[in-house]
């Protein structure tokens, strides 16, 4: 072997592509996709069990509590159990679940731009949907109002507002984006994970046509992909739910739906 061949063989490989920050993030993630799905499945079954008890009058929701009050309680209990497991069994930091504030300034700047884009997107989508309904159906207005009634939040109580605008966005982002996205991305890559997770997020809401939840899930997952923290998706989720709550209150008050 010549000296030239030896020099070529010993030369380090040089890459012009910057290292992906997700590589380190994924390598530090303490559990696999199957285990993450099991955690979500257990939490979901417990929530469904609570609703079954309510529907069959084995459990009574207090008059002052929104109907989803027991569900929120179950989610809080499972989230606490997940945190304890993460910290003391897996010996991992909660930042691997996206719970970190070290990039807060950039997160807030990203959220402002993303929120404006999200609002414009939903206005455009609503306009396209209205045009399509009127182009193909005789009762397009009635169908649009029916979909609107199913999309907005109609309860105007303080506890309902706190649950929908504060608690659900935080808890759902921890479970769907924080828990599931990283192992899904490690297995399938970013775009397949965003789409599959958004479908899962949409169907978890148990709506007849969960279009809003699917596109919302896409936006929240993309925000997590770009920022690698839950700050941006949580705030975007809060703003989206808050808009639905305020619009719902206004439409009900003015008897438009």
Residue pairs with C-beta under 8 A, 6 or more apart in sequence:
21 228
22 185
22 190
22 228
25 96
25 182
25 228
26 182
26 183
26 185
26 186
28 92
28 96
29 92
29 96
29 182
29 183
29 186
30 86
30 90
30 91
30 92
30 96
31 90
31 183
32 183
33 180
33 183
33 184
33 186
33 187
36 179
36 180
36 183
37 180
39 78
39 82
39 175
39 179
40 175
40 176
40 179
40 180
42 78
43 74
43 75
43 78
43 175
44 204
46 74
46 78
47 71
47 74
47 75
50 59
50 70
50 71
50 74
51 70
51 71
53 59
54 60
54 61
54 67
54 70
59 70
61 67
61 69
61 70
62 69
64 159
65 159
66 155
66 157
66 159
66 160
66 163
68 163
69 159
69 163
72 163
72 167
72 168
72 171
75 167
75 171
75 175
76 167
76 171
79 171
79 174
79 175
82 174
82 179
83 94
86 92
86 94
86 96
86 97
87 93
87 94
94 100
96 182
97 174
97 178
97 179
97 230
98 173
98 174
98 177
98 178
98 224
98 228
98 229
98 230
99 174
99 178
99 229
99 230
100 229
100 230
100 231
101 229
101 231
103 227
103 228
103 229
103 231
104 231
106 227
107 227
107 229
107 231
107 232
107 235
108 231
108 235
110 223
110 226
110 227
110 232
111 223
111 231
111 232
111 235
111 236
114 219
114 223
114 232
114 236
115 235
115 236
115 239
118 219
118 236
118 239
118 240
119 243
121 215
121 219
122 212
122 215
125 215
129 144
129 147
130 140
130 144
133 140
133 141
133 143
133 144
134 140
134 141
137 143
145 257
147 209
148 251
148 257
149 257
150 207
150 208
150 209
151 212
151 244
152 244
152 245
152 247
152 248
152 251
152 257
153 160
153 164
153 241
153 244
153 245
153 248
153 249
154 248
154 249
154 252
155 161
156 249
156 252
161 245
164 241
164 244
164 245
165 238
165 241
165 242
165 245
166 238
168 237
168 241
169 234
169 237
169 238
169 241
170 234
172 201
172 237
173 220
173 224
173 230
173 233
173 234
173 237
174 230
176 197
176 200
176 201
176 204
176 217
176 220
176 221
177 197
177 220
177 221
177 224
177 230
177 233
178 224
178 230
180 197
180 200
181 193
181 197
181 221
181 224
181 225
184 193
184 196
184 197
185 193
185 225
187 193
188 196
190 225
193 221
194 218
194 221
194 222
194 225
195 218
197 217
197 221
198 214
198 215
198 217
198 218
198 221
199 214
199 217
200 217
201 213
201 214
201 216
201 217
201 220
202 210
202 211
202 213
202 214
202 217
203 210
204 213
205 213
207 213
212 244
216 237
216 240
219 233
219 236
219 240
220 233
220 236
220 237
221 233
223 232
223 233
223 236
224 230
224 232
224 233
226 232
227 233
250 256
251 257
